[in-house]
Amino acid sequence: MAEKDLYNLSKIFYYFRERYYNQAYTTANEGLKRFVNDGILQFYSALALLMDVQLHEAMRELEQLRNKPELTVATLLALVHGHKQHKTPDREAIAEFEVKIKELRKQVDDTALFYGAHTLYIIGKADKAMEYIERATKKNPTNIFALALKGWILIANDIAKESKQYFDAALKLESNFPDAAFGYAKYREIRSNFSQALEYVNRVLATKSDYLPAVLENMKLQLCMQDWEQCEDVAQRAFRIDSNCVEAHKYHYLYLLCREGNYTDAQQAFNRLLQAIDISEPKGAWQYFEISQVVARVCGRNSQILHQSDILLQRALELNSTNADYLIEGGYQALMATKMNEAIKFYKSAARTHADNMGAVYGIIHCQILEGKFAEAKQQIEFQHEVQSGNPA
């Protein structure tokens, strides 16, 4: 069974957490070559398709897994999420599934509750996931998957200080559980104890030296410790495992930009980064956005680098043109390039599609101030103050 291969499952969990959905899909399907027709791996394969917005294929595969006892709740939760992603959601189906979920979650065992919680965590509902994982750990305090996930959910809910005990508990039960080791490392990283975080990551590498998630976590921690040279060395190590590793290409590109200041080589690294995303995460809007955001913050308004940042952001918007975060970032980067009209368009687009997003509103106000439209900016600020205080005029 797939649960016996802790390294493969932890790799799948890692890619979901980092939003590398195509890599999660690939890893799940690699596991299916060993564990043929394994329901858990089939589920994560389908969930990866769902998160990669391949709705039709994902929901078809999820429907086929609904009768597996350990996946009854998880598949229904995933199907509800899938239906809500459609332009015209099937409200009747959603209501039917939600009724079944309420019934089932009172009856199922800790394993089914874990997969339900993990599904909610992956789709971005960590607060709701906590309800499920609390039940799972009460039913079975020795379920290592549930213990580790509870730690990750606490971190996602900004309660990191409580996560340590659950990662500890999971590792005491199974010392070679990468997901729990990464969780403990993340807890230490949040507390700026980078050397101890690195120690736990290196424990994973000591048992499996070519385990890419551990190599990548090592690389990130090297940068946290401001050791650029070691970070670059580990990135090169990652390339030897996977020449199209997006995370390694990203850090190599940043090394050339920030440490070396070598814009010529950085341009070549940027081109390879784009190729890596095209191959590894062709629908990875989040990856384009996240890298663009980082590059924009370190570019020093250099027009060449800012142009590269814009290319990344435009690719994200091509994949998801209504995402408020992407649109707001477009406004920010347009302002950096002194393109005021373009910035206003981005902020207004974000405000139209997400009226309650204050980032879009603040962006518009910022533009008004820069243009000297102080009366309009003041009026907008006063209006927002009235709305937020609950006393609209």
Secondary structure, 3 states (H helix, E strand, C coil): CHHHCHHHHHHHHHHHHCCCHHHHHHHHHHHHHHCCCCHHHHHHHHHHHHHCCCHHHHHHHHHCCCCCHHHHHHHHHHHHHHHHHCCCCCHHHHHHHHHHHHHHCCCCCHHHHHHHHHHHHHCCCHHHHHHHHHHHHHHCCCCHHHHHHHHHHHHHCCCHHHCHHHHHHHHHHCCCCHHHHHHHHHHHHHCCCHHHHHHHHHHHHHHCCCCHHHHHHHHHHHHHCCCHHHHHHHHHHHHHHCCCCHHHHHHHHHHHHHHHCCHHHHHHHHHHHHHHHHHHCCCCHHHHHHHHHHHHHHCCCCHHHHHHHHHHHHHHHHHCCCCHHHHHHHHHHHHHCCCHHHHHHHHHHHHHHCCCCHHHHHHHHHHHHHCCCHHHHHHHHHHHHHHHHCCCC
